[in-house]
Amino acid sequence: MERFASGWKKSYYGKGDIIVYRLNRDGVTQPGQSPVFGANVKILIYGDAFWPTYSTGDNTGLVATDSMKNFVQRETLHFTGADLESYCRFLAMKFLDTYPQVEGAMVSATEIPYAPVPGQTAAFLPAGAERLTARVEISREGAVEFASGIAGFRMVRLGGSAFFGFVRDEYTTLPEIRNRPVHMWLDLEWLYTSPDAALSEGRISALAREIVYSTFGACESGSIQQIIHQIGTKMLAEMAVVSEIHLEANNRTWDTVAEAGESLGVYTEARPPYGCLGLRLRREA
């Protein structure tokens, strides 16, 4: 179910899984940009003009979702930037300019990243597990919400993670562990102190990624909850333009096959189910 920052909507509709790649085939880009820009886009719109489709089947004024797909893909040719926040804003504003019956639009995108083959400039490979994300809602009154995030962190720490002292009763089979290798998945999303702050050409997302890596690597922890708390508090401390952050981690710590003390071990993928750990932090007023 979708939620809009502007409030409850009795109806909305749109198109998801719109895949688009913009290629600068001559390799000419702005500094810091890649010739390959890939995104998976969802666009949702709302407005009273579309209610007759629900109530009576009258499609007068309705923009077909297939047309919305074509709009996103074709208008990407006219987007000159490289960050998802600017891209989502560009699409949302262009859609409102094109269709006056639309009262508001929410556009979200997840990057499909490619990196150059080492030593080459014309050949690229899928890059990394992480995906930058962005979500923008624009109404006729202006910007409603800008959100950014990074999904898909997959991180392993060889030691320095403990888990003990938890409730033990007739349902408890988990042993207490003082020093374990921890395998953690992490998704995070943050909101901004102002819409303009979101348009950083990717600098804020790059800093967020750096904070996640450095904190995970340095954190001696008693729980994964403690790890994500340290990541979140450091982000708020070092990213002044962020007003709120939501972190959600999965405990995917591998099952032990055999260990020779704490120096050597063999492990296998953890069996489902997995632990899901969430945290929201807001900047104090």
C-alpha positions as CSV (number, residue, x, y, z in Angstrom):
1,M,0.0,0.0,0.0
2,E,1.3,3.5,-0.9
3,R,1.2,6.4,1.5
4,F,1.5,10.0,0.4
5,A,3.2,12.7,2.5
6,S,0.4,15.1,1.5
7,G,-2.2,12.9,3.3
8,W,-4.9,10.4,2.7
9,K,-6.0,9.8,-0.9
10,K,-9.3,8.1,-1.8
11,S,-7.8,7.0,-5.0
12,Y,-4.5,7.0,-6.9
13,Y,-3.1,5.1,-9.8
14,G,0.0,4.9,-11.9
15,K,2.7,2.6,-13.4
16,G,5.5,0.7,-11.8
17,D,8.6,-1.2,-13.0
18,I,9.3,1.3,-15.7
19,I,12.8,0.4,-16.8
20,V,14.9,3.0,-18.5
21,Y,18.5,3.4,-19.5
22,R,20.0,6.7,-20.8
23,L,23.3,6.1,-22.5
24,N,25.8,8.8,-23.4
25,R,27.2,6.7,-26.2
26,D,30.0,9.2,-27.0
27,G,31.2,9.0,-23.4
28,V,30.9,12.8,-23.0
29,T,29.4,13.5,-19.5
30,Q,29.7,16.0,-16.7
31,P,32.4,15.4,-14.1
32,G,31.3,12.6,-11.8
33,Q,28.6,11.3,-14.1
34,S,28.5,7.9,-15.7
35,P,27.7,7.4,-19.4
36,V,25.2,4.8,-18.2
37,F,22.2,6.1,-16.2
38,G,19.7,3.3,-15.4
39,A,16.6,3.4,-13.2
40,N,13.4,1.5,-12.3
41,V,10.7,4.1,-11.9
42,K,7.2,4.2,-10.4
43,I,4.9,7.1,-11.0
44,L,1.6,7.5,-9.1
45,I,-0.9,10.4,-9.7
46,Y,-4.0,11.6,-7.9
47,G,-6.9,14.0,-8.5
48,D,-10.6,14.3,-8.4
49,A,-10.7,14.1,-12.2
50,F,-10.0,10.4,-12.1
51,W,-12.7,9.4,-9.6
52,P,-15.3,8.8,-12.3
53,T,-13.2,5.9,-13.6
54,Y,-13.7,4.2,-10.2
55,S,-17.3,5.2,-9.6
56,T,-18.8,4.9,-13.1
57,G,-16.2,3.6,-15.5
58,D,-16.0,6.9,-17.2
59,N,-12.4,7.4,-18.5
60,T,-12.8,11.0,-19.6
61,G,-9.6,12.7,-18.7
62,L,-7.8,9.5,-17.6
63,V,-4.2,9.2,-18.7
64,A,-3.6,5.6,-19.5
65,T,-0.8,3.9,-17.5
66,D,0.7,2.8,-20.8
67,S,1.0,6.4,-21.7
68,M,2.6,7.1,-18.4
69,K,5.2,4.5,-19.1
70,N,5.9,6.1,-22.5
71,F,6.1,9.5,-20.9
72,V,8.8,8.4,-18.4
73,Q,10.9,6.6,-20.9
74,R,10.8,9.3,-23.6
75,E,11.2,12.3,-21.3
76,T,14.3,10.7,-19.8
77,L,16.0,11.8,-23.1
78,H,15.5,15.4,-21.9
79,F,16.9,14.9,-18.4
80,T,20.4,16.2,-18.3
81,G,21.3,15.4,-14.6
82,A,22.6,12.2,-13.0
83,D,21.0,12.0,-9.5
84,L,17.7,10.3,-8.8
85,E,16.3,13.2,-6.7
86,S,16.6,15.6,-9.6
87,Y,15.3,13.0,-12.0
88,C,12.2,12.2,-10.0
89,R,11.5,16.0,-9.6
90,F,11.9,16.5,-13.3
91,L,9.4,13.8,-14.2
92,A,6.9,14.8,-11.6
93,M,6.9,18.5,-12.6
94,K,6.9,17.7,-16.3
95,F,3.9,15.4,-15.8
96,L,1.9,18.1,-13.9
97,D,2.8,20.6,-16.6
98,T,1.6,18.2,-19.3
99,Y,-1.7,17.1,-17.7
100,P,-3.6,19.9,-15.9
101,Q,-6.2,17.5,-14.5
102,V,-3.5,15.9,-12.2
103,E,-3.5,17.4,-8.7
104,G,-0.3,15.7,-7.6
105,A,2.3,13.1,-8.6
106,M,4.7,10.9,-6.6
107,V,7.6,9.6,-8.5
108,S,10.1,7.1,-7.0
109,A,13.1,5.5,-8.6
110,T,15.7,2.9,-7.8
111,E,19.0,3.0,-9.7
112,I,20.2,0.2,-11.9
113,P,24.0,0.8,-11.5
114,Y,26.7,0.0,-14.0
115,A,30.4,0.5,-13.5
116,P,33.1,0.6,-16.2
117,V,35.1,-2.5,-16.9
118,P,38.5,-1.9,-15.4
119,G,40.7,-0.1,-17.9
120,Q,38.0,0.6,-20.4
121,T,35.7,3.5,-21.2
122,A,33.1,2.0,-23.5
123,A,32.3,-1.3,-21.7
124,F,30.3,-1.6,-18.4
125,L,29.2,-4.2,-15.9
126,P,26.4,-4.4,-13.3
127,A,27.8,-2.7,-10.2
128,G,27.4,-3.6,-6.5
129,A,24.6,-4.9,-4.4
130,E,23.5,-1.4,-3.2
131,R,20.9,0.7,-5.1
132,L,20.3,4.4,-4.6
133,T,16.7,5.3,-4.2
134,A,14.6,8.5,-4.3
135,R,11.0,9.5,-3.9
136,V,9.5,12.9,-4.7
137,E,5.9,14.1,-4.3
138,I,4.9,17.3,-6.1
139,S,1.5,18.9,-5.9
140,R,0.1,22.0,-7.5
141,E,1.2,23.9,-4.4
142,G,4.8,22.8,-4.8
143,A,7.1,20.2,-3.4
144,V,5.5,18.0,-0.7
145,E,8.3,15.5,0.0
146,F,11.8,14.6,-1.0
147,A,13.2,11.3,0.3
148,S,16.5,9.5,-0.5
149,G,17.9,6.2,0.4
150,I,20.2,3.3,-0.2
151,A,18.8,-0.3,-0.4
152,G,20.7,-3.5,-0.5
153,F,23.7,-3.2,1.8
154,R,25.2,-6.7,2.3
155,M,28.0,-6.6,4.9
156,V,30.1,-9.1,6.8
157,R,32.2,-8.4,9.9
158,L,34.7,-11.1,10.9
159,G,34.3,-10.5,14.7
160,G,33.6,-7.9,17.3
161,S,29.9,-8.6,17.5
162,A,28.2,-10.2,20.5
163,F,24.7,-11.2,21.5
164,F,24.1,-12.3,25.1
165,G,22.0,-11.4,28.2
166,F,18.7,-11.7,26.4
167,V,15.6,-13.3,27.9
168,R,16.0,-17.0,28.4
169,D,12.9,-19.2,29.0
170,E,11.3,-22.4,27.7
171,Y,11.3,-21.0,24.1
172,T,15.0,-20.2,24.0
173,T,17.4,-22.4,22.1
174,L,19.8,-19.7,20.9
175,P,23.2,-19.8,22.6
176,E,24.8,-16.7,24.0
177,I,27.8,-15.5,21.9
178,R,30.6,-13.2,22.9
179,N,32.4,-12.8,19.5
180,R,30.6,-13.8,16.3
181,P,31.0,-13.1,12.6
182,V,27.9,-11.0,11.7
183,H,26.3,-10.8,8.3
184,M,23.9,-7.9,8.1
185,W,21.6,-6.6,5.3
186,L,20.6,-3.0,5.6
187,D,18.2,-0.6,3.8
188,L,17.9,3.1,4.8
189,E,15.9,6.1,3.8
190,W,16.1,9.7,4.9
191,L,14.1,12.9,4.7
192,Y,15.4,16.4,4.3
193,T,15.2,19.7,6.2
194,S,14.1,21.4,3.0
195,P,13.4,20.4,-0.6
196,D,16.4,22.3,-1.9
197,A,18.7,20.3,0.4
198,A,17.8,17.1,-1.5
199,L,19.3,18.3,-4.7
200,S,23.0,17.6,-4.0
201,E,23.9,15.9,-7.2
202,G,24.5,12.7,-5.2
203,R,26.8,14.1,-2.6
204,I,24.5,13.3,0.3
205,S,24.0,9.7,-0.8
206,A,27.8,9.3,-1.2
207,L,28.3,10.5,2.4
208,A,25.6,8.2,3.7
209,R,27.3,5.2,2.1
210,E,30.6,6.2,3.5
211,I,29.1,6.5,7.0
212,V,27.5,3.1,6.8
213,Y,30.7,1.4,5.8
214,S,32.9,3.1,8.3
215,T,30.6,2.7,11.2
216,F,29.9,-1.0,10.5
217,G,33.6,-1.6,10.2
218,A,34.5,0.1,13.5
219,C,31.5,-0.8,15.7
220,E,32.2,-3.3,18.5
221,S,28.6,-4.2,19.2
222,G,26.3,-6.1,21.6
223,S,23.6,-6.4,19.0
224,I,22.7,-5.4,15.4
225,Q,20.2,-2.9,17.0
226,Q,23.3,-1.2,18.4
227,I,25.0,-1.1,15.0
228,I,22.1,0.6,13.2
229,H,21.7,3.0,16.1
230,Q,25.3,4.1,15.7
231,I,24.9,4.4,12.0
232,G,21.8,6.5,12.3
233,T,23.1,8.8,15.0
234,K,26.3,9.4,13.1
235,M,24.3,10.3,9.9
236,L,22.3,12.9,11.8
237,A,25.4,14.3,13.4
238,E,27.3,14.6,10.1
239,M,24.5,15.3,7.6
240,A,23.0,18.6,8.7
241,V,20.4,18.5,5.8
242,V,18.8,15.3,7.0
243,S,15.8,15.7,9.3
244,E,14.8,12.0,9.8
245,I,16.2,8.6,9.0
246,H,14.7,5.2,8.9
247,L,16.9,2.1,9.0
248,E,15.9,-1.5,8.6
249,A,18.3,-4.3,9.0
250,N,18.0,-8.1,8.5
251,N,20.1,-10.4,10.7
252,R,21.5,-12.8,8.1
253,T,24.4,-14.1,10.2
254,W,25.6,-17.4,8.8
255,D,25.1,-20.7,10.5
256,T,28.2,-22.3,11.9
257,V,29.5,-25.5,10.3
258,A,32.7,-25.9,12.2
259,E,35.1,-23.6,14.1
260,A,38.7,-23.8,15.3
261,G,38.5,-21.4,18.2
262,E,37.9,-17.8,17.2
263,S,40.5,-17.7,14.4
264,L,39.0,-20.0,11.8
265,G,35.6,-21.2,10.9
266,V,33.4,-22.6,8.1
267,Y,29.9,-21.2,7.7
268,T,26.8,-21.6,5.5
269,E,23.9,-19.5,4.6
270,A,21.5,-18.8,7.4
271,R,18.2,-20.7,7.3
272,P,15.0,-18.7,7.2
273,P,13.3,-17.1,9.1
274,Y,15.5,-14.0,9.7
275,G,15.5,-11.2,12.3
276,C,14.1,-7.9,11.1
277,L,15.3,-4.8,13.1
278,G,14.0,-1.3,12.5
279,L,14.9,2.2,13.8
280,R,13.6,5.7,13.2
281,L,15.6,8.8,14.3
282,R,14.5,12.4,14.1
283,R,16.6,15.5,14.5
284,E,15.7,17.4,17.7
285,A,13.9,20.7,17.1
